[in-house]
Amino acid sequence: DKYACWCENITSHKAAAIEEAQADLRSYGQSILSLKGFVATRISEIQELEAAITANKEAQAQATTIREKENLAFVSETAEMKQAIAALEKAITVLVGAGKSVALVQESTAKAQLQHVISLMPLTRSVSTAKMSLLSEVLEGTSKYMPQSLTVQGILKDMYETFVQDLESSTSTEATANRNFEALIAEKTAQLKADETLKAKKEGEQAEAEQRLADTQALFDDTTAQKEADIEFFDAAKAACTAKHEEWTTRSSLRAEELEGIEEAISILSTDDARSLFSSAIKAGKEVGAQDKYDTGRNIAPALVQIRRVTQEDDSSVSKAYEAVTKAAKETRSLRLAALSVEVRSAKVGHFEKVLQAIDSMIQVLKEEDAADIAKRDQCKEEYTSIESTVKDLSWKIEKNDAKIAKLTQLIQLRTEQKAQTIQEIAEVEAHMEAITAQRTADNEAFLKTKEEDQQAIDLLMSAREALSRYYKKNKIDMGKIQGSVKGALLQEPVFDVSAEQAPDADFSDKGHRKGEAKDIVSILTMIIEDLNDEIKNGMKDEEAAQLEYEGMMAAATKLKNELIAKKVSLEQAIAQRDAERTEEIEIKEANQEDLADEISYKKSITPDCDWILRAFEKRAAARTSEMNGLVGAKEFLAGKQEALLETDKKSSKTFDDNALSKVKFLGLRR
C-alpha cells in the first residue's frame, strides 16, 4: 500500500510537471519569436537613423561652407565700401571748408582729397561714367569746375549717400542670410539631437531585448532538459510501478490459490476414507518398471507457474550742445548725461577737445552697455532654453528609469519564484531518492534475512537427514536411489485382535526391514532441502532484478536532480544579473534626479537677474538710444558741423566723423 501510494503521488506529480514544462516551452517559444522580431525591427530602425544622422551632418557641413564663403565676400566688400564712405565724408568736409574760406584750404589739398576718393572706389560698385569723367577732368584741370565747387560737392554727396544705402542694404541682406543660416542649423541640430536620442533609445531597447532573448533561450533550453529528464523519470517510475503492481497481483493471486490448494489438499487427505484408501493402495517403496505406453486414466503432470519483472546641451554751438545733452538727460533721467551737460556748459569756446573726448568715451560706454545687455539677454534666453530642454530630457530619462526598474523587478520576482519552485522540485527528487533507497535497503534486508533462514533450515534438514541415514550407512544397508516421494509416509500396519491364549509373534525383523520408510523420509527431507535451495536461488534472482530496477530509478532521479540544479544555478545567475542591472539603473535614476534638482536650483538662482533683463531690455535700449542721440547731436554742434550733412538716415540719429565712421555697425539692423 505504501509503495502504491508513492507510485500514485510521484507519477501524478511528474505528469503535472511535464504538462507545466510543455506550457512553459510554448510561452518561451512565443517570447523568443517575439523578441527576435523586435530585435530585427530595432536593427533596421537604427540603420535608418544612422543614415539620417549622416545626411544631417553632411547638410550642415555643406550649408556652413556656403555661408562662410558668402560671409567672406560680404566682409571684403563692406570693408571697401566703408573705406570709400570714410574718404567721401572727409573729402566733403574739406571741400565744404574750402568753399567757405579759400585761405584755409588750398586747391591742391582739395585735389588730393578728390584723388584719394577716386582711388578708393569699390570695384564691385558701378558709378555713373559721366560723374567719374567729370571728376577726372577736375583732377586734370581741363574742367570748368573747381574741386570745391558745389557741382563736385553734389556729386560726392550723391556718391556718399548711394554707398551708405548700398552698405545698409548689403548688411541687411547679410543679416537675413545669417539668420536663415542660423535657423537652418538650429533646425538641423534639433533634428540631429532628436535622431541621436532616438537612436540611443532604440539601441538600449535592442540591447535589453537581446539580453532578454538570451535569458529566455537559456530558460527554454533548461526547461527542455528538465522536461526530458522528467519524462525519463516518469517512464522509469511508471515501469517500476507497473511491474511491482503486476508482481503484487500475481503474488496475491498465487498466494490465495496456493492457500486454497493447501487447505483443499489437507481436507482431502485428512478424511478417514483417505487414510483407509492410502493404506490399501499405497505400497512400500518406489514402484519401478512402469512403462508409459499404458494409460492409467489419470493425468498426474504438475502445472508450473513462473513470474518475471521488467524496468526506465561755438557758443551758439555750445548752447545747442548743452541743450541736446540736457534734453537727453531729462528724457532718460541719466545722471552721467547731467554731469556731462555741466562739463559742456563750462567748456571754453574753441577748446572742446576734452568735452569731445568725454562724449566719445560716453558713447563707447553706451555701446559697451548695449553689447553687454544684448549678451546678457541672449545668455538668459539660451540658459532658459537649455534648462527647459535639459529638464524635459532628465524627466523623460527618470520616467524610463522607473519603467526599467519596475520591469527588472518583475523579472527578478518571476525568476525568484521559478528558483523557489526548482528548489522544491530538487527537494522532492531527493526525498524520492531517499524513499526508494530506504525501500531498497529494507527489501535487501528482508531478502538477506529470508536467505539466512532458508540456509539455516537447509542446514537443519541436512543434519536430520544425515542422522537418519547414519544407521543405514554404518550397516551398509542400501536404501536405493533417494527420491522425493511420499509413498510409505502414510503406511501403518493394522492391528488385529488375537486370542489371549495365542502366543505373541517373537520373530525379529531383519536389520533393513524399515529402510523403505527411512528412504521415504530421507526423500521428503531432500525434496524440502532442494525446494528451500531453489527458493534461495529465486530470491537471489528477484533481488538482482530489484537492484537493477533501483539503480535505473536512481540514475533517472540523479539525472533529473542535476538538471534541476543546473536550472537553479542558471536562475541564480539571471537573478544576480538582473539585480545588478536594477541597482545600476537606480544609481542612474538617482544621478538624473540630482541633475534635475541642480538644473531647477540653477534656474531659480538666475531667474531674478534674467527676468529683470528680459523685462527691462527694450526700455534700457530705448534710453540708451536717447542718450546716444543727445551725445551725437552735442558732438555735431561742438564740431561746427551741419546737422543735415551728417544725417544718414532720417530715422536714425547716427553721424559719421573721422573716428567713428569706420566703426559703424548699423545696430538698428540687429535682430
C-alpha positions in Angstrom: 0.0 0.0 0.0 2.9 2.4 0.8 4.6 1.7 -2.5 1.3 2.0 -4.4 0.6 5.4 -2.7 4.1 6.5 -3.6 3.6 5.4 -7.2 0.3 7.3 -7.5 1.8 10.6 -6.0 5.1 10.5 -8.0 3.5 9.7 -11.3 0.8 12.4 -10.8 3.5 15.0 -9.8 5.7 14.2 -12.7 2.8 14.2 -15.2 1.8 17.7 -13.9 5.5 18.8 -14.1 5.7 17.6 -17.8 2.5 19.4 -18.7 3.7 22.6 -17.0 7.0 22.3 -18.8 5.2 21.9 -22.1 3.1 25.1 -21.4 6.3 26.9 -20.3 8.1 25.9 -23.5 5.2 27.2 -25.6 5.3 30.5 -23.7 9.1 30.7 -24.0 8.9 29.8 -27.7 6.4 32.6 -28.4 8.6 35.1 -26.4 11.7 34.0 -28.3 10.0 34.6 -31.7 8.6 38.0 -30.5 12.0 39.1 -29.2 13.8 38.1 -32.4 11.3 40.1 -34.4 11.7 43.1 -32.0 15.5 42.9 -32.3 15.4 42.7 -36.1 13.0 45.7 -36.2 15.3 47.8 -33.9 18.3 46.9 -36.1 16.5 48.2 -39.2 15.3 51.4 -37.4 18.8 52.1 -36.1 20.3 51.7 -39.6 17.7 54.2 -40.9 18.5 56.7 -38.1 22.3 56.3 -38.7 21.7 57.2 -42.4 19.5 60.2 -41.4 22.2 61.4 -38.9 24.9 61.1 -41.6 22.8 63.0 -44.1 22.0 65.7 -41.5 25.7 66.2 -40.7 26.6 66.4 -44.3 23.9 69.0 -45.0 25.1 71.1 -42.0 28.7 71.0 -43.3 27.6 72.0 -46.8 25.5 74.9 -45.5 28.3 76.1 -43.2 30.8 76.1 -46.1 28.4 78.1 -48.4 27.7 80.6 -45.5 31.4 81.0 -44.8 32.1 81.9 -48.4 29.2 84.3 -48.6 30.3 86.0 -45.3 33.9 86.3 -46.5 32.7 88.0 -49.7 30.5 90.3 -47.6 33.3 91.3 -45.2 35.6 92.1 -48.1 33.0 94.1 -50.0 31.9 96.1 -46.9 35.5 96.9 -45.9 36.0 98.5 -49.3 32.7 100.4 -49.1 33.5 101.7 -45.5 36.9 103.0 -46.7 35.2 104.7 -49.7 32.5 106.2 -47.4 35.1 107.5 -44.9 37.1 109.0 -47.8 34.0 110.6 -49.2 33.0 112.1 -45.8 36.4 113.6 -45.3 36.6 115.0 -48.9 33.1 116.5 -48.5 34.2 118.1 -45.2 37.4 119.6 -46.8 35.6 120.8 -49.9 32.8 122.5 -47.8 35.5 124.2 -45.7 37.3 125.3 -48.9 34.1 126.9 -50.2 33.7 129.0 -47.1 37.4 130.2 -46.8 39.8 129.8 -49.7 42.7 130.9 -47.4 42.2 127.9 -45.2 42.2 125.3 -47.9 44.5 125.1 -50.9 43.3 123.9 -54.3 46.0 121.2 -54.2 44.6 119.9 -51.0 41.1 119.6 -52.5 42.5 117.8 -55.5 44.5 115.4 -53.2 41.3 114.5 -51.3 39.4 114.1 -54.6 42.2 111.9 -55.9 42.1 109.8 -52.7 38.4 109.3 -53.1 38.6 108.1 -56.7 41.4 105.6 -55.8 39.2 104.0 -53.1 36.1 103.5 -55.3 35.0 99.8 -54.8 35.4 97.7 -57.9 32.2 95.9 -57.1 30.1 99.0 -57.2 29.3 100.7 -60.5 29.5 104.6 -60.6 28.0 106.8 -63.3 30.5 107.2 -66.1 29.6 110.9 -66.6 30.3 111.6 -63.0 33.6 109.8 -63.0 34.6 111.6 -66.2 33.8 115.0 -64.7 35.8 114.2 -61.6 38.8 113.0 -63.7 38.6 116.3 -65.8 38.5 118.3 -62.5 41.7 116.5 -61.3 43.4 117.1 -64.7 42.3 120.8 -64.7 40.5 120.5 -68.0 37.1 121.0 -66.4 35.4 124.4 -65.9 34.6 123.3 -62.4 36.9 123.8 -59.4 37.3 120.9 -56.9 35.5 122.9 -54.2 32.6 123.8 -56.5 29.1 122.9 -55.5 28.8 120.7 -58.5 31.7 118.5 -57.4 30.4 118.5 -53.8 27.0 117.5 -55.1 28.5 114.5 -57.0 30.4 113.4 -53.9 27.4 113.8 -51.6 25.3 111.8 -54.1 28.0 109.0 -54.2 28.2 109.1 -50.4 24.5 108.6 -49.9 24.5 105.9 -52.5 27.3 103.9 -50.8 25.7 104.3 -47.4 22.5 102.9 -48.8 24.3 100.1 -50.5 26.2 99.3 -47.3 23.0 99.2 -45.3 21.4 97.0 -48.0 24.3 94.6 -48.0 24.3 94.5 -44.2 20.6 93.8 -44.1 21.0 91.1 -46.8 23.9 89.5 -44.8 21.9 89.7 -41.6 18.9 88.0 -43.3 21.2 85.3 -44.8 22.9 84.8 -41.4 19.5 84.5 -39.6 18.3 82.0 -42.2 21.5 80.0 -41.8 21.2 80.0 -38.0 17.6 78.9 -38.3 18.6 76.1 -40.7 21.4 75.0 -38.4 19.2 75.2 -35.4 16.6 73.1 -37.1 19.2 70.6 -38.3 20.8 70.5 -34.9 17.5 69.9 -33.2 16.7 67.1 -35.6 20.2 65.6 -35.2 19.8 65.7 -31.4 16.3 64.1 -31.7 17.7 61.4 -34.1 20.7 60.7 -31.9 18.5 60.5 -28.8 16.0 58.2 -30.5 18.9 56.1 -31.8 20.4 55.7 -28.3 17.0 54.8 -27.0 16.4 52.1 -29.7 20.0 50.8 -29.1 19.2 50.5 -25.5 15.9 48.7 -26.3 17.8 46.4 -28.7 20.4 45.5 -26.1 17.8 44.9 -23.5 15.7 42.7 -25.8 18.9 40.8 -26.8 19.6 40.1 -23.1 16.0 39.0 -22.5 16.3 36.8 -25.6 19.4 35.2 -24.2 17.7 34.6 -20.8 14.6 33.2 -22.4 16.6 31.0 -24.7 18.6 29.7 -21.7 15.3 29.0 -19.8 13.9 27.3 -22.9 16.9 25.0 -23.0 16.9 24.3 -19.3 13.1 23.6 -19.3 13.6 21.3 -22.3 16.3 19.4 -20.5 14.2 19.2 -17.3 11.2 18.0 -19.3 13.2 15.2 -20.9 14.6 14.2 -17.5 11.0 14.3 -16.0 9.8 12.1 -18.9 12.6 9.6 -18.4 12.0 9.6 -14.7 8.2 9.2 -15.3 8.7 6.3 -17.6 11.1 4.6 -15.2 8.8 5.1 -12.3 5.8 4.0 -14.3 7.5 0.9 -15.5 8.7 0.1 -12.0 5.2 0.7 -10.5 3.6 -1.3 -13.2 6.0 -4.2 -12.7 5.5 -4.0 -9.0 1.8 -4.0 -9.4 1.8 -7.0 -11.6 4.2 -8.8 -9.3 1.9 -8.0 -6.3 -1.2 -9.0 -8.2 0.4 -12.2 -9.3 1.8 -13.0 -5.9 -1.5 -12.2 -4.2 -3.4 -14.4 -6.7 -0.9 -17.2 -6.4 -0.7 -17.0 -2.6 -4.5 -17.2 -2.4 -4.6 -20.0 -4.9 -1.7 -21.7 -3.0 -3.5 -21.4 0.3 -6.7 -22.7 -1.2 -4.9 -25.6 -2.7 -3.2 -26.4 0.6 -6.5 -26.2 2.5 -8.2 -28.3 0.0 -5.4 -30.8 0.0 -5.4 -31.0 3.8 -9.2 -31.5 3.7 -8.9 -34.3 1.1 -6.0 -36.1 2.8 -7.4 -35.9 6.3 -10.5 -37.9 5.9 -10.9 -41.4 7.3 -11.7 -42.7 3.9 -8.5 -41.3 2.5 -6.4 -42.9 5.2 -8.1 -46.2 4.6 -7.7 -45.8 0.9 -4.0 -44.9 1.2 -3.5 -47.8 3.5 -4.6 -50.2 1.0 -3.5 -48.5 -2.3 0.0 -47.4 -1.4 2.6 -49.9 -1.1 6.0 -49.5 0.5 8.9 -48.5 -1.7 9.1 -46.9 -5.1 7.2 -48.5 -7.9 9.7 -49.4 -10.7 9.4 -50.9 -14.1 6.4 -48.8 -15.2 6.0 -48.2 -19.0 4.5 -45.0 -20.4 2.6 -46.9 -23.1 -0.1 -47.7 -20.6 -2.7 -45.1 -19.9 -3.7 -45.1 -16.3 -6.7 -42.9 -16.9 -5.2 -40.1 -14.8 -3.0 -37.1 -15.9 -0.6 -36.6 -13.0 1.7 -34.0 -14.7 2.1 -30.9 -12.3 1.3 -27.3 -13.5 4.3 -24.9 -13.2 4.0 -21.0 -12.8 6.9 -18.6 -13.1 6.7 -14.8 -12.6 9.2 -12.3 -14.0 9.6 -8.4 -13.7 10.8 -5.7 -16.3 12.3 -1.7 -15.7 13.5 3.1 -17.2 23.2 70.5 -24.4 30.8 127.8 -30.7 28.6 129.3 -28.2 25.5 129.0 -30.1 27.1 125.6 -30.8 27.9 125.2 -27.1 24.3 126.2 -26.1 22.9 123.8 -28.7 25.2 121.1 -27.5 24.3 121.8 -23.9 20.6 121.8 -24.7 20.9 118.5 -26.6 22.7 116.8 -23.7 20.4 118.3 -21.1 17.3 117.3 -23.1 18.6 113.7 -23.3 19.5 113.7 -19.6 15.9 114.8 -18.7 14.3 112.3 -21.0 16.4 109.4 -19.7 16.9 110.7 -16.2 20.6 109.9 -16.7 23.0 111.3 -14.0 26.0 110.8 -16.3 24.4 112.9 -19.0 23.6 115.6 -16.4 27.2 115.6 -15.3 28.4 115.8 -18.9 26.0 118.7 -19.6 27.7 120.7 -16.8 31.1 119.9 -18.4 29.8 121.1 -21.8 28.3 124.3 -20.3 31.6 125.2 -18.6 33.8 124.5 -21.6 35.6 127.4 -23.2 34.9 128.4 -26.8 37.4 126.7 -29.2 38.6 124.3 -26.5 36.3 121.4 -26.8 38.8 118.6 -27.1 38.2 117.3 -23.6 34.5 117.6 -23.9 34.6 115.7 -27.2 36.7 113.1 -25.7 34.3 112.7 -22.8 31.4 112.4 -25.3 33.3 109.8 -27.2 34.1 107.9 -24.0 30.4 108.0 -23.0 29.3 106.9 -26.5 31.7 104.0 -26.1 30.3 103.2 -22.7 26.8 103.2 -24.1 27.9 100.9 -26.9 29.5 98.6 -24.4 26.4 98.6 -22.2 24.3 97.8 -25.2 26.5 94.9 -26.1 26.5 93.7 -22.5 22.7 93.9 -22.3 22.4 92.0 -25.6 24.9 89.4 -24.4 23.1 89.1 -21.1 19.7 88.8 -22.8 20.9 86.2 -25.3 22.6 84.3 -22.5 19.5 84.2 -20.4 17.4 83.1 -23.4 19.9 80.4 -24.1 20.1 79.3 -20.5 16.3 79.2 -20.2 16.1 77.2 -23.4 18.9 74.9 -22.3 17.4 74.4 -18.9 14.0 73.6 -20.3 15.5 71.1 -22.7 17.6 69.5 -20.0 14.7 69.3 -17.6 12.5 67.6 -20.2 15.3 65.2 -21.1 16.0 64.4 -17.5 12.3 63.9 -16.7 12.0 61.6 -19.6 15.1 59.7 -18.5 13.7 59.3 -15.0 10.4 58.1 -16.3 12.3 55.5 -18.4 14.4 54.6 -15.3 11.3 53.9 -13.3 9.8 51.8 -16.1 13.0 49.8 -16.5 13.4 49.3 -12.7 9.8 48.1 -12.5 10.4 45.7 -15.4 13.6 44.4 -13.9 11.8 43.9 -10.5 9.1 41.9 -12.2 11.7 39.7 -13.9 13.6 39.2 -10.6 10.3 38.3 -8.9 9.5 35.8 -11.7 12.9 34.2 -11.7 12.8 34.1 -7.9 9.5 32.2 -8.0 10.9 29.8 -10.6 14.0 29.3 -8.4 11.8 28.5 -5.4 9.8 26.0 -7.4 13.1 24.5 -8.7 14.4 24.1 -5.2 11.2 22.5 -4.1 11.4 20.0 -7.0 15.0 19.3 -6.1 13.9 18.5 -2.5 11.1 16.3 -3.9 13.6 14.4 -6.0 16.0 14.0 -3.1 13.1 12.8 -0.9 12.1 10.3 -3.6 15.7 9.1 -3.8 15.8 8.7 -0.1 12.5 6.8 -0.1 13.4 4.3 -2.8 16.8 3.9 -1.2 15.1 3.2 2.1 12.7 0.8 0.4 15.6 -0.9 -1.4 17.5 -1.3 1.8 14.5 -2.7 3.6 13.9 -5.2 0.8 17.5 -6.2 0.7 17.5 -6.8 4.5 14.3 -8.9 4.2 16.0 -10.9 1.4 19.1 -11.5 3.4 17.0 -12.5 6.4 14.9 -14.9 4.4 18.0 -16.3 2.7 19.7 -16.8 6.1 16.6 -18.5 7.5 16.4 -20.8 4.4 20.0 -21.6 4.7 19.6 -22.4 8.4 16.6 -24.6 7.6 18.6 -26.4 5.0 21.4 -27.0 7.5 18.9 -28.3 10.0 17.2 -30.6 7.5 20.6 -31.8 6.2 21.6 -32.6 9.8 18.3 -34.5 10.3 18.8 -36.3 7.0 22.4 -37.2 7.9 21.3 -38.5 11.3 18.6 -40.6 9.7 20.9 -42.0 7.1 23.8 -42.7 9.5 22.4 -46.2 10.6 22.0 -47.4 7.1 25.4 -46.2 6.0 27.0 -47.8 9.1 25.4 -51.1 8.5 25.9 -50.8 4.8 22.2 -51.1 4.1 21.4 -49.9 0.6 18.2 -47.9 0.6 18.3 -47.4 -3.2 18.0 -44.1 -5.0 16.6 -41.4 -2.8 13.6 -39.7 -4.4 11.1 -37.1 -3.4 8.2 -39.2 -2.6 5.5 -39.6 -0.1 5.0 -43.3 -0.6 5.1 -45.1 2.6 4.8 -42.0 4.7 1.2 -42.8 5.5 1.6 -46.6 5.8 0.5 -48.1 9.1 0.1 -51.7 9.7 -3.4 -52.6 11.0 -3.6 -54.1 14.5 -5.8 -57.1 14.7 -7.3 -58.7 17.8 -5.9 -62.1 18.7 -6.7 -64.7 21.1 -5.4 -64.1 24.6 -4.2 -67.5 24.5 -2.2 -67.2 21.3 1.4 -66.6 21.9 2.8 -63.3 20.5 4.9 -63.3 17.5 8.5 -63.4 18.6 10.2 -63.4 15.3 12.7 -60.5 14.9 12.7 -58.4 11.7 15.7 -58.0 9.5 18.1 -55.0 10.1 17.0 -53.4 6.9 13.4 -54.1 7.4 12.4 -50.3 7.8 14.7 -49.0 5.1 11.7 -48.2 2.9 10.2 -45.9 5.4 13.6 -44.4 6.1 14.1 -43.9 2.4 10.8 -42.1 2.1 11.6 -39.7 4.9 15.1 -39.0 3.5 13.5 -38.4 0.1 11.0 -35.9 1.7 13.8 -34.2 3.5 15.8 -34.0 0.3 12.8 -32.6 -1.5 12.3 -29.9 1.1 16.1 -29.1 1.1 16.0 -28.8 -2.7 12.9 -26.6 -2.6 14.5 -24.3 0.0 17.6 -24.1 -2.1 15.5 -23.2 -5.2 13.7 -20.6 -3.1 17.1 -19.1 -2.3 18.0 -19.0 -6.0 14.7 -17.4 -7.0 15.1 -14.9 -4.1 18.6 -14.0 -5.4 17.2 -13.6 -9.0 14.4 -11.3 -7.7 17.0 -9.4 -5.6 19.2 -8.9 -8.6 16.2 -7.6 -10.7 15.1 -5.3 -7.9 18.6 -3.9 -7.5 18.9 -3.2 -11.3 15.4 -1.6 -11.2 16.6 0.5 -8.1 19.8 1.6 -9.9 17.8 2.6 -13.0 15.4 4.7 -10.9 18.4 6.3 -9.0 20.1 7.1 -12.3 17.0 8.8 -13.7 16.4 10.6 -10.4 20.1 11.7 -10.3 19.9 13.0 -13.9 16.7 14.9 -13.1 18.4 16.3 -9.9 21.4 17.5 -11.9 19.2 19.2 -14.5 17.2 20.9 -11.7 20.5 22.1 -10.0 21.8 23.4 -13.4 18.4 25.2 -13.8 18.7 26.6 -10.3 22.3 27.9 -11.0 21.1 29.5 -14.3 18.2 31.2 -12.5 20.5 32.4 -9.7 22.9 33.9 -12.3 19.9 35.6 -14.1 18.6 37.0 -10.8 22.1 38.3 -9.9 22.5 39.9 -13.3 19.0 41.5 -13.2 19.6 42.7 -9.6 22.9 44.3 -10.7 21.2 45.9 -13.7 18.4 47.2 -11.4 21.0 48.6 -8.9 22.8 50.3 -11.8 19.5 51.7 -13.1 18.6 53.0 -9.6 22.0 54.7 -9.4 21.5 56.3 -12.9 18.0 57.4 -11.8 19.4 59.0 -8.6 22.1 60.8 -10.7 19.4 62.0 -13.1 17.3 63.2 -10.1 20.3 65.1 -8.7 21.0 66.7 -12.2 17.3 67.6 -12.4 17.4 69.2 -8.9 20.6 71.1 -9.9 19.0 72.4 -13.1 15.9 73.6 -11.2 18.1 75.1 -8.5 20.3 76.9 -11.1 17.2 78.2 -12.9 15.9 79.5 -9.6 19.3 81.3 -8.9 19.4 83.1 -12.4 15.7 83.8 -12.6 15.8 87.3 -10.7 18.6 88.7 -13.0 17.3 87.1 -16.2 13.7 88.0 -15.7 14.8 91.6 -14.9 17.0 92.0 -18.0 14.3 90.4 -20.2 11.6 92.8 -18.9 13.9 96.0 -18.9 15.9 95.2 -22.1 13.7 97.3 -24.5 13.3 100.2 -22.0 17.1 100.3 -21.4 17.8 100.1 -25.2 15.4 103.0 -25.8 17.0 105.1 -23.0 20.5 104.4 -24.4 19.3 105.4 -27.9 18.0 108.8 -26.5 21.3 109.2 -24.7 23.2 108.4 -27.9 21.1 110.8 -29.9 21.8 113.6 -27.4 25.5 112.9 -27.4 25.8 112.7 -31.1 23.8 116.0 -31.5 26.1 117.7 -28.9 29.2 116.4 -30.7 27.9 117.8 -34.1 27.2 121.2 -32.6 30.6 121.4 -30.9 32.4 120.3 -34.1 30.6 123.0 -36.1 29.1 120.5 -38.5 25.9 120.9 -40.3 23.3 118.6 -38.9 21.7 117.8 -42.3 25.0 116.7 -43.8 25.7 114.2 -41.1 22.3 112.6 -41.1 22.5 109.2 -42.8 19.1 108.2 -42.0 16.1 110.4 -41.0 15.0 107.6 -38.8 18.4 107.4 -37.2 20.5 110.0 -35.2 23.8 108.4 -36.2 26.5 110.5 -37.8 29.9 110.0 -39.3 33.2 111.6 -38.2 36.8 110.7 -38.8 37.0 108.4 -35.9 33.6 106.8 -35.8 32.5 106.2 -39.4 34.7 103.2 -39.9 33.3 101.7 -36.7 29.6 101.9 -37.8 27.8 98.7 -37.1 24.2 99.6 -38.1 22.9 98.4 -34.7 19.3 99.2 -35.9 19.6 96.2 -38.1 20.2 93.9 -35.1 17.5 91.4 -34.8 
